[in-house]
Amino acid sequence: MGSELIHRLQFAFTVTFHYLFPQLTMGLGLLIVALKTVALKTGSEEWDRAARFWGRIFAINFVFGVVTGIPMEFEFGTNWARFARLSGGVIGQPLAMEGVFSFFLESAFLGLFLYGEKRISRLLHWFSAVMVFVGSWISGFFIIVTDAWMQHPVAYARLPNGQFEVLSFWRLLLNPWALLQYAHNMTGAVITGAFVMAAVGAFYLLEGRNQSYARIFLKVGVIAGMIASFVIIFPTGDAAGKYVARNQPAAIAAMEGLFKSTTGAPIVILGQPNEQTGQIDNPIAVNDVLSYLIYGTTRAEVEGLDQFPRDQWPTALPLLFYAYHIMAGLGTWFALLMTVAAFLLWRKRLYTARWALWALLLSFPLPYIANTAGWMTAELGRQPWLIYGLMRTSAGYSNMVSAGNGLFTLLGFMGLYALLGLLFTVLIYREIARGPEPAAATAEALHAD
Amino acid sequence: MLGFIWFWLVAIMIAAYVILDGFDLGVGALLLFLARSEPDRRAALASIGPVWDGNEVWLLAGGGTLYFAFPLLYASAFSGFYLPLMIVLWLLILRGVSLELRNHLDLGVWRALLDGVFAWASALLAVFFGAALANVLRGVPLQPDGYFFLPLWTNWRPGAYPGILDWYTVIGGLLALAALALHGALWLTVKTSGALERRARQMATPLWALVVALTAASLVATIAVRPATLNNYFNHPVTFIVPAAVAASLAAMWLYNRSQRPQPMKAFLASCLYLFFMLAGACWGVYPSLLPATTGAANDITLTRALSGPHTLAVGLVWWSFGMALATAYVVFVYARFRGKVDAGETH
């Protein structure tokens, strides 16, 4: 294995594992604010306890997100030194701003939210929940700004030594790519949070315990989940797709498996891209739809991969195709399931419809898969570029770090993260088994002493 | 001028990281010795529980600031120190997770294991940070293209092609471990009470003697390994005030930690000053280099060579000042909220 591949694998592996945690904290952050707001308005102890329960889940997630997030910032320097040297003046800014504007805020108020409830007023405790939510969403914004500049570089100049220099701070932050991707990505995080909350509610009802809390979780999870499942498709997914089609035409051709330029281009629902023959094997396709989705008319011509030299095709083309289709397919399922669940909720039949509860419970891993597949679509679509159109991935990795040293740490991360995954599962399972009831908590505290 | 400002801003962020995360690393390193019973361990960990995560943020914020203000330094140092940095990451992960887990798992033997992981990870991190700083002071085998790669060790001697660890950087690592352990012990005298407070105060005395000895040893060793470290001091003799301040803060630590009339907060603040002046003295010793080369001064990564573009730095100064003012306010707010001794019963 060459060292370029190892550096790519290590970054991809560590960032994929990392993002399992923030997507839940960002989604859950919003839902906890919703729980705390109801609790504050109604004075309901039950909603407060529900918020406290999700606060504990949030805290475990947060710690795993923090510890797996630190490597991400380091790896720009350790594994992508030649890229970091040239790009630091631009993307170092949002990365540093994430630390300065988000992490301090988040850590300060999370400590207050978790440890301080007895020391502060109800209003201040509600406020600390809001600030934790705001902090995590600011953090997400700066990461998206960083990624968006690599996808769609704006507002830069090159210095004589080759380094990139920011020309306009605001144009960097308000990069249209960043705004579209942010809306799409944060909606995805809300979907994860909503599905997890609804799944825990469904689990409790199916087991026949914590029933009053289960209803709260289902209500909040299904309502938020239904709204987000539609917003993720339209307008955010639709707008993001159109923007990619106009700015990274080779990426959209590969995502859709469109090898040849076509008027009335079809959308392929299922199939296997075959790079050797330049076609889709076993296609199930609907004509004209792709042209319509991108250009608003079935007649429009969509550029196929044949318009681009082979060395500008995304390097992992089949994986890109599948990642995109998995994301889109699951997104359709989310909208369907949540519509049905919301209808049952409105008809007051959700809490007894066991088949729907089972469907909600078993669907909780799917948003994780969809969010991961979405990020794979974005980042594999950017290949073979590290900075789109400006710097190739092969020019950016740390060539002074040998393949042997890289593989050593990649294997180390794999082992360590396998252990973390196991521990995380145990911890979350225990919290869910313990439930939101205070009686259980007292019993455990006695047991611990 | 912008370069000079950013050099000191990054240095201050790193110093803030060392001073703040330093005491929770020190508490970790001492945990197994000082706090043997479960209530003592809970009290010791409760004293850092609400703040350790925020303290670690300084590392990230400082790293990010280094990345955009001095991209060449960031790229060169992070890839050159590849293996030790990865080990530092693994230790940070193990440490954070073991602390969090111990609050949730109530299975006796697992808790002992987690405390062990937490303590060892804390101690090793202190050693690695000290060794890293010593590597910067000694210099690294930079090539003309601005990069280098260091193995973990070679023949344990500083020279043109050393390893991360040699006898000089090991002294740096041990000094960091002793200084942060002392820092942590003094923090415990501020935040805890009863027998734990008393034991922490007793532990501080031998640690203090060790720190004094290692500080002197590291000073002599640094001058032996890289005599140029003294140039700035002789060119601007007024800056000898920095080593004088190091000595004064060491004396103050001893004075305020005596068991007859202990003044824990003052002793802890003296330890903060000690760490600050040690770092400032080290920075001034290499300035205007950021990373000296063992392969000839022409290969040094200097301030001007590593600096980002002027617009980047000017814009950065605006949001940085604004953001750090906010961040400082949060930090002050949190420490004020959790001021005073920890209650024995108050754990998460």
Contacts between the chains, C-beta under 8 A, distances in Angstrom:
chain1	res1	chain2	res2	distance
A	59	B	100	7.7
A	60	B	100	6.7
A	60	B	104	7.1
A	63	B	53	7.5
A	63	B	96	5.8
A	63	B	97	6.7
A	63	B	100	4.3
A	64	B	97	7.1
A	66	B	53	6.3
A	66	B	56	7.4
A	66	B	96	6.4
A	67	B	92	6.3
A	67	B	93	4.3
A	67	B	96	4.2
A	67	B	97	5.9
A	68	B	93	6.9
A	70	B	56	7.6
A	70	B	59	7.5
A	70	B	60	6.4
A	70	B	89	6.1
A	70	B	92	5.7
A	70	B	93	7.6
A	71	B	89	4.8
A	71	B	93	7.8
A	73	B	60	5.9
A	73	B	63	5.6
A	73	B	64	6.4
A	73	B	67	7.6
A	74	B	63	7.1
A	74	B	78	6.4
A	74	B	85	5.9
A	74	B	89	6.0
A	76	B	67	6.6
A	76	B	74	7.8
A	76	B	78	7.7
A	77	B	67	7.0
A	77	B	74	4.9
A	77	B	75	5.6
A	77	B	77	7.2
A	77	B	78	2.6
A	77	B	79	6.3
A	78	B	78	4.7
A	78	B	79	5.7
A	78	B	82	5.3
A	78	B	85	5.6
A	78	B	86	6.9
A	79	B	79	7.6
A	81	B	75	4.0
A	81	B	76	6.9
A	81	B	78	6.6
A	81	B	79	3.7
A	81	B	147	6.9
A	82	B	75	7.0
A	84	B	67	6.6
A	84	B	71	6.0
A	84	B	74	5.8
A	84	B	75	4.2
A	84	B	78	7.4
A	85	B	71	5.2
A	85	B	72	5.3
A	85	B	74	7.8
A	85	B	75	3.8
A	85	B	76	7.5
A	85	B	146	7.5
A	86	B	71	7.3
A	87	B	71	7.3
A	88	B	67	5.1
A	88	B	68	5.3
A	88	B	70	7.6
A	88	B	71	2.5
A	88	B	72	7.9
A	88	B	74	6.1
A	88	B	75	7.2
A	88	B	308	6.3
A	89	B	68	6.2
A	89	B	71	6.2
A	89	B	308	4.0
A	89	B	309	5.1
A	89	B	312	4.1
A	90	B	68	8.0
A	90	B	312	7.4
A	91	B	68	7.8
A	92	B	64	6.5
A	92	B	65	8.0
A	92	B	67	3.7
A	92	B	68	2.6
A	92	B	69	7.5
A	92	B	71	6.2
A	92	B	74	7.5
A	92	B	308	7.5
A	93	B	68	4.9
A	93	B	312	6.9
A	93	B	315	7.5
A	93	B	316	6.3
A	95	B	64	4.4
A	95	B	67	6.0
A	95	B	68	7.2
A	96	B	61	6.6
A	96	B	64	3.2
A	96	B	65	4.7
A	96	B	67	6.5
A	96	B	68	5.3
A	96	B	316	7.6
A	96	B	320	7.6
A	97	B	64	7.6
A	97	B	319	6.3
A	97	B	323	6.7
A	98	B	60	7.9
A	98	B	64	6.8
A	99	B	57	6.2
A	99	B	60	4.5
A	99	B	61	3.3
A	99	B	62	7.9
A	99	B	63	7.6
A	99	B	64	4.7
A	99	B	65	7.7
A	100	B	61	5.2
A	100	B	64	7.6
A	100	B	65	7.7
A	100	B	319	7.5
A	100	B	320	6.6
A	100	B	323	3.7
A	100	B	324	6.2
A	100	B	326	8.0
A	100	B	327	5.9
A	101	B	319	8.0
A	101	B	323	5.1
A	101	B	326	7.3
A	101	B	327	8.0
A	103	B	57	4.2
A	103	B	60	6.0
A	103	B	61	6.7
A	104	B	54	6.7
A	104	B	57	5.6
A	104	B	61	7.3
A	104	B	326	7.2
A	104	B	327	3.8
A	104	B	330	5.0
A	104	B	331	6.8
A	105	B	326	7.4
A	105	B	327	7.8
A	105	B	330	6.0
A	107	B	53	4.8
A	107	B	54	3.8
A	107	B	57	5.5
A	108	B	54	5.9
A	108	B	330	3.8
A	108	B	331	7.0
A	108	B	333	6.5
A	108	B	334	4.7
A	109	B	330	7.8
A	110	B	53	7.5
A	111	B	50	4.0
A	111	B	51	6.9
A	111	B	53	7.2
A	111	B	54	6.8
A	111	B	334	5.9
A	111	B	338	7.7
A	112	B	50	7.9
A	112	B	334	7.0
A	112	B	337	6.5
A	114	B	50	8.0
A	114	B	348	6.3
A	115	B	49	6.7
A	115	B	50	4.9
A	115	B	338	7.5
A	115	B	348	5.9
A	116	B	50	7.8
A	116	B	337	6.3
A	119	B	337	6.7
A	120	B	337	7.7
A	157	B	309	7.8
A	159	B	309	5.2
A	163	B	71	6.6
A	163	B	308	7.0
A	163	B	309	6.5
A	165	B	308	7.3
A	165	B	309	3.3
A	165	B	310	8.0
A	165	B	311	5.9
A	165	B	312	5.6
A	166	B	309	7.5
A	166	B	311	6.0
A	166	B	312	5.0
A	166	B	315	6.3
A	167	B	311	6.7
A	169	B	315	4.5
A	169	B	319	7.6
A	398	B	79	4.2
A	398	B	82	7.3
A	400	B	79	5.7
A	400	B	80	7.2
A	400	B	147	4.8
A	400	B	148	7.2
A	400	B	149	4.7
A	401	B	79	5.6
A	401	B	82	4.9
A	401	B	149	6.5
A	402	B	149	7.8
A	405	B	82	5.9
A	405	B	83	6.3
A	408	B	83	7.6
A	409	B	82	7.5
A	409	B	83	7.4
A	409	B	86	4.4
A	412	B	86	6.9
A	412	B	90	6.5
A	416	B	90	5.9
A	416	B	93	6.4
A	416	B	94	7.8
A	420	B	93	7.2
A	420	B	97	6.5
A	423	B	97	6.6
A	423	B	101	6.4
A	427	B	101	6.8
A	427	B	104	5.5
A	427	B	105	7.7
A	430	B	104	6.7
A	430	B	105	7.9
A	431	B	104	7.5
A	444	B	106	6.7
A	447	B	106	6.3
A	448	B	106	4.1
